Amino acid sequence: MQQLVVAGDDGQRIDNFLVRELKGIPRSRIYRMLRTGEVRVNGGRVRPTHRLVSGDRVRVPPLQGLTGATAGAEAGEAFIAGGFLDTLEQMILFEDAAIVVLNKPAGLPVHGGSGLSFGAIEALRRMRPGTDLQLAHRLDRDTSGCLLFAKSRTHLLALHRALRERTVKKRYDVLVFGNWPRRLGSVQLPLEKYLLASGERRVRVSATGKPSRTDFAVRATVPGASWLEARLHTGRTHQIRVHAQASGHPVIGDIKYSSQDQQALAESFGIRRLCLHASELVIAHDGARLRFTAPLPEDFERAWGLLAAGPGAGA
């Protein structure tokens, strides 16, 4: 057995710690070691979400011969087509020695897992081998737009601090069912996570939930639909989607939080995506205030055009 001693990594998740320390070992292998108890922290089993403190002793099994191509084959590391990586390369909005900002396409999860072989972080790590890339925040799988990555633990902690202090600003474009009342400029409803019987994660408005605020502004309306700009003051899971649904105007294309009739209506228009796009990200970085803008995807603009044209336009 090999033993690692944690130093200066208070609060880091064990899975991310192992990814950094065990260079060349695929995440799938690391998660299997955690799941089967091959990894021990201070002698005990832990979940991937366990957070470390300085002085913790992390025991890992012998991993000789499981690096590089051998490790990938042994653990079934995901195959990612070169053409996809080329496309993703063109969707990078900004990159320097500290951060990467990606215009994430809809349908690409931020990371692999739950039956998905890879996500944005795995793809970027394949594109930038030897770089300690980490997700600074998250987007839902079906949400497109600005996604921020850090290239080191130091930069990740700085970005997390900025997110906690709410100095990072995010703006979204969103299409919703119905005519959003212009007087409804802010939705402040507490949100809590829960699980369906199937184990799927959902979010609902609850008095015992966490304080949450989304500001909405109407950009345009057509019969039966509104184009909104949404700005987050808190970063809860599914926040925009649940705040919109709770206000009586679910996001178009949202199969989690819209009714079956609304889903059928979106399908009748030929809309097959979640109409939510992270359009703008503003952060303080390297002594300056930087603003990143992700162009609207073609299928998002097409969805609005179909809604404006009326029923039957997508037939």
HELIX and SHEET records of a PDB file:
HELIX    1   1 ILE A   14  GLU A   21  1                                   8    
HELIX    2   2 ARG A   27  THR A   36  1                                  10    
HELIX    3   3 GLY A   68  ALA A   75  1                                   8    
HELIX    4   4 GLY A   82  GLN A   90  1                                   9    
HELIX    5   5 ALA A  120  MET A  127  1                                   8    
HELIX    6   6 ARG A  153  ARG A  164  1                                  12    
HELIX    7   7 GLN A  239  ALA A  246  1                                   8    
HELIX    8   8 GLN A  260  SER A  268  1                                   9    
HELIX    9   9 GLU A  298  ALA A  309  1                                  12    
SHEET    1   A 3 GLN A   2  VAL A   5  0                                        
SHEET    2   A 3 ARG A  57  VAL A  60 -1                                        
SHEET    3   A 3 ARG A  40  VAL A  41 -1                                        
SHEET    1   B 4 ILE A  92  GLU A  95  0                                        
SHEET    2   B 4 ILE A  99  LYS A 104 -1                                        
SHEET    3   B 4 SER A 144  ALA A 150 -1                                        
SHEET    4   B 4 GLN A 134  LEU A 135 -1                                        
SHEET    1   C 8 ILE A  92  GLU A  95  0                                        
SHEET    2   C 8 ILE A  99  LYS A 104 -1                                        
SHEET    3   C 8 SER A 144  ALA A 150 -1                                        
SHEET    4   C 8 LEU A 276  HIS A 285  1                                        
SHEET    5   C 8 LYS A 169  PHE A 177 -1                                        
SHEET    6   C 8 ALA A 225  LEU A 232 -1                                        
SHEET    7   C 8 THR A 214  VAL A 222 -1                                        
SHEET    8   C 8 SER A 186  VAL A 187 -1                                        
SHEET    1   D 5 ILE A  92  GLU A  95  0                                        
SHEET    2   D 5 ILE A  99  LYS A 104 -1                                        
SHEET    3   D 5 SER A 144  ALA A 150 -1                                        
SHEET    4   D 5 LEU A 276  HIS A 285  1                                        
SHEET    5   D 5 ALA A 288  THR A 293 -1                                        
SHEET    1   E 2 LEU A 191  LEU A 195  0                                        
SHEET    2   E 2 ARG A 201  VAL A 205 -1                                        
END                                                                             
